[in-house]
Amino acid sequence: MSGRWAGGRGNTLKAVYGTHDQQTLAQFDQVAEHAVHAALMADGHIGYVMPIGGVAAYKELVSPIGVGVDIACGNAAILTDLRGEDIAPRLGQIADEIAATIGFGLDRPRNVADDAPVDHPLFESDAWGALPDPVAGQLKERARSQLGTVGSGNHYVDVFADERGRVWVGVHFGSRGLGFITAHGFMALAQDMPWRDLRPRPNMNREMLLEVDSPLGEKYWAAMSLAGEYAYAGREWVARKVVGLMGGRELDLVHNHHNFAWREEHAGEDLIVVRKGATPAFPGQRGFVGGSMGDTSVILRGVETDEPTLHSTVHGAGRVMGRMQAKGKWRKGRCVRPGLVTPEEMRRATRGVVLRGGDLDEAPQVYRKLDDVLTAQGATIEVLHTLTPLIVCMAPARTRDPYRD
């Protein structure tokens, strides 16, 4: 459906783009009960308390669960001076170099490259003081070792060619262990629980809102912002490292978070806007949105519109199949229940793409087509470039990563 404002409980205004199952819509309605405005993007699907693809605007409140446990997950894309024909003879070699150089999955949780950004200025930030002692020091050292690693799940490093034959590098991941532990820690504190208590709790299935000017809210905002700076640094290091591996030069950079909270003005109101799996798309603002490993991706930008998107758009194609549903159930390396996607089906769907890593739960069959969700967003964005995948690098099959979004 086209996005339109509809009244929610109280004065909440809601907008829904695309078609969604009842679970996702019910989850969106629950979030909207506490928001001033809320919108659901066309790639939306059920998430943890707040649906992926959800956007919610609050008056001086922030939702740590809305931001999510992969704080500042996002996408970055670099346009290079290379052309597709320049690298076509060595795509396999480039893919092998990426897989050997960049840390994917929990088997390689540390960045061991000689130029790893372990001395980035963010490690001197006063924001580390928002974390309790001795957590701050321990988490800083973990974050230092993980900066520039990608993780697993739906996180990737891709090489593309656009409609003019120009080569781009795209990456998708977030703040790794720093964001994961920070999110759980503050959700525990919000319920008067110990920081390190990461176990599921009775109230973890409902939204928890913090006043941004409260002591706890101020600390969360500072820690969230630190995780955002960390994610930006990691994505840019990885993307630039891959450009260097290919022998290219950076010409342009497009970069966005899609799990974050911002202070923004909408309809004359100063609001806190939480996007969970949604890309900021203010008029003229560019974003990189990835499709599945066998589908095109895009560089897009927001346009002037009266549509009620809260200046947001999709962050990907959107899942239509759960991970276990896709790949089956595994126990001790054995498949005890087959999934709905076979290796042969995945190979057919990614034919023409040089693939390193990736599991059946990330096969193209488990995602919508990106063109479909972009069409459902209507005239709220403009596609600038269409990117065809040449190389897709992900964590090896059956790699578990608690830090994915």
C-alpha positions, 0 to 999 in steps of 0.5 A: 500500500502507499504510505498514508497517515492514519490515526493510532492510539491517542494522537499518534500518526502512522504510515505503512508502506508495502505489504506486511504480515499481521505479526509485523503490523501488530508489532508496529502498532504496539510501538506506535502507541508510545510514539508521536509519529511512526512509519513502517518501510516496505522492507519491514518484517518482524523484529525484536520488539520493534519491527525491522524497517520501523521508524518511530518519533518520540518527544524527548524519549529514546528507545534502546530496544528500538535502536537495537542490539547492533547499534549503528548497523549500517551501509557504506559504499565507495565509488572507485576509479576502476571499471568492471573490465579492469577487474573481470579477469581476477575476480576470484583472486580479489574475492580470495584476498578479501576473505583472507584479509577481512575478519568475518565470523567468530573464527576471526574476531580480531583485526590482525592487519598491520594497519588496523585502526587500533589508535583511532581518536574515538578511543580517547573520547570522553563518552567511554565515561558513560559506561560503568567501571570496570566495563569501560576499560574492558569493552574499550579493549574488545572494541579496539581489537574488533574494529574493522571486522565484519562479523556474520549473518547478513553482514557482507563485503561486496564488489559491484559494477554500476550501469556505467561499468564503474566499480563500487565497494559496499559493506554492511555491518555495525558496532560489533561487540561494543554495540551488543554489550552496550545495548544489553547493559542499558536495557538491564539498567533500565529495569534496575538489573545488573549491567552484565545480566544479559539473560532474557528478562520478563520485560524484554518483550516490550519497549523501554523508553528513556528520557533523554535528559535523565541521567541514564538517558544521557549516558545511553545517548553518549554510549550510542553515539560512541558506538555510531562513531565506531561503526563509521570508522570500521565500515570506512576502514574495511571499504577502503582496505578492499579498494586498496586490495583491488588497486583502486582509488576512492572517488566518492563515499556514501555512508549511513546508519540504519539502526540509530536514533537522531534528534530531528525536526519534523512538522515543526517539532523537535523529535527523537527519531529511532530508525531500526533497519531504515535508512535516513532519506532527507531531501538530497541525502544519499544512501546505499541500500543492498539487495540479496547476494544475487540481486542488484543494490542501489545508490539512492537519495531522498526527494522533496515529498509530502509522503509521511516517511519521517524522511526514511526509506528501506535499508535492504530487500527485507526477509520473507523467510526465517533463518532456521526455516531457510537452512534447517535445524543443525545440531553438532554439525548435523542437519536434523531438519532440512530447510526450504532452500537447497545449496543447488537453489542458492547456486542457481540464484547467485550464478555469475557472482563470485561468492565467498562464504554465505549460508542458506539463510542468506540465499536470495530466496529468503529476501524480497526483490529490492525493485519490489520494495523500492516500488512500494516506497513510491516517489519518496526516493530517487534511484541514482545508480543500480549496482550489479554484484560481481563479488560477495564475501560473507562469513562461512556457512553455519557461523554464529555471530551474536553481534549481527542485527 
